[in-house]
Amino acid sequence: IAMVSNCIEYLSHKYGLSFYEVIKECSKELIKKGFS
């Protein structure tokens, strides 16, 4: 879980996204991988 939150923080800083925007994007990717 710590790795995931670190990843989210890194991405939010890198792309200037809010925490929730990053969560949404990650969720989309997980859904795509889960249902492909």
Secondary structure, 3 states (H helix, E strand, C coil): CHHHHHHHHHHHHHHCCCHHHHHHHHHHHHHHHHHC
